[in-house]
């Protein structure tokens, strides 16, 4: 998915520049996705800026809004 972005060439030796750590970016995106899946109380997540470096990637600022979540009913339980 990252490689299909129009801006991907900026991460890959654009105009003789360095190649940035795309695997670190992909890993971080997958980890954020897993966190949101595991924690349904996360209602909003803003990660900005997300800096990709020659070695590694880092999120410099994050804002998270959470909401109370009603637990799902247990399967097979009669009420």
Phi, psi and omega in degrees: 000316182298320182290344179271354180291145177298333182272358182305321180304335178295337181270352189235076175056045180295125179050043177080005179283183182285160170271131181267164188280080181296319177302325177293321177297312180298318179298315180296319179296319178294322179292319177296317178300316179296321180297316181294323177294321183283336184240085183295347178285351176284111181268324179217148179216122179238116180243104186203123002272155175251108188258125175257128183249178177298329177223098178105173178216148183215141174263120185274334181212141179221142175230127182234130174247128181246155177228153174293140181240131176283131179295147177289144179295145178289138179290137176083000180268127178268145180243000000 
